[in-house]
């Protein structure tokens, strides 16, 4: 009876172990498909595990980063100043900051770091850090900002052009009246030159408004 009970217990343990392994593999597979990289750090800031996306962000494989600290794989110790793993005084707060990197060829990359504390099953303190390459998003935001600036410049240009055109219309009318009065005297030629200049400016303004 004791042997039978032991066999059942061993079978239960094996089944539970297999279930836990399957759950872990499923979770890892899900994390590996997410564009953001997930790092699990111990209480001293050493990496316990990493998702596949860390390869695209740091050029290091998940296996290579385990046992290292973040600044070692990023070659930048300054990032520790903003990390929850290096600032226990933050308590349960989430820390977030954006790191600027210079890639090969001089291109700038922006990496968003989000980290927060959590408790593992053995009640040990750990930290989860989520790394996301937001370079494309930053480029889109900059493009959007530039587009807004251009739109504002266009609106301002249109207002200025309308004001200039109104003033040119007044000047043109005055010159035309003066030309009618001074057709035969020496003032005729200078008035004609001035009127032609106004006409050219008026064409430029109309082109701008179009």
Secondary structure, DSSP 8 states (H G I E B T S, - for coil): -HHHHHHHHHHHHHHHHHHHHHHHHHHHHHHHHSSSEEEEEETTSBEEEE-TTHHHHHS--HHHHTTSBHHHHHT-GGGGGG-GGG-GGGTT--EEEEEEEE-GGG-EEEEEEEEEEEE-TTS-EEEEEEEEE-HHHHHHHHHHHHHHHHHHHHHHHHHHHHHHHHHHHHHHHHHHHHHHHTSSSTHHHHHHHHHHHHHHHHHHHHHHH-
